[in-house]
C-alpha cells in the first residue's frame, strides 16, 4: 500500500512525538501520541499501525440530499 494522505509530526516536550494521519480529511485525523525516545518511537509506531490494520480501511465521501416530495394522496387535477 502507498500512503497518499496528509501526515503531521510534532515533537513533544521533553521527549516523544505526536503523529496525525489525515486519511480522508483533516477534520478527522487519526492521532497517535507516544512519550518515547527517538530509537523506540519508530518501532512503536510501526507496530501500532500494523496492529490496527489500516491498510484495510476504506473511506468514502457522501452527500446527504433532502428527500423528494412524495404526496400520499396521489394528487389529481380537477376537471371542471
N, C-alpha and C positions, 0 to 999 in steps of 0.2 A: 504494500500500500504506500501511496505517496501522500503526505500531509499537505494540503493546499490552503488550510485555514490560517487565521492570524495567531500569533503567539507573542506573549509578553512575559518577560522575565525580569523580576525586580529583586534586588538583594535586600535582605532583612538585617537589622542591627541586633546583636553583634554578629551572628552567623546565621546562615540559612538563606533560602530563596522562596519566592512566591512565583508560581508559573500559572499563567492564564492561557488556556487554549480556546480560541474562538472558532468553534467548528462551523456554526451556521451564521450566527450574528453576534455582534459584540454585546448585545443586551443580556445574553445568557451564556457567559463563558464557564468552562469547567476550570475550577481553581484548585491547585494542589499546593500546599504550604508545608515546608519541612525545615526544621531548625537543625540542619546537619552541615558539617564542614564540606568543602568542595569535593574531596575524594570520596565521600559517602553519598553525596546528593545524586550524582548521575546514576549509580546502580539502583538507588531507591526509586527514582522517577521511572527508570526503565522497567523495573519490576511492577511498579504501580500501574503503569499503562498496560503492561502485559496482562495483569490480573483483571483489569476492567474490560478487556477485550474490545477496545474502542475501534478496532478495525472492522467490527461487525455493526457498528452504529450507523444508521442512515437518518438523515434529516430531510424533511420535506417542508416546503412552504405552502401555505394555504390562505385563501382569502374568503372571508365569510361574507356572503351576499344576502340581502334581505329576501325573504320568500316571495314568490309571485302571489298576487292576489287571487284567491280561489273563492268563488261565490257558490255556496252550497245550495242556493235556491234556484240555480240554473236560470239566470236572467233571460227573460223573453221580451221582445219588443211588443208593445201593444198595437193592436190593429184597430183602426177607427172605422 
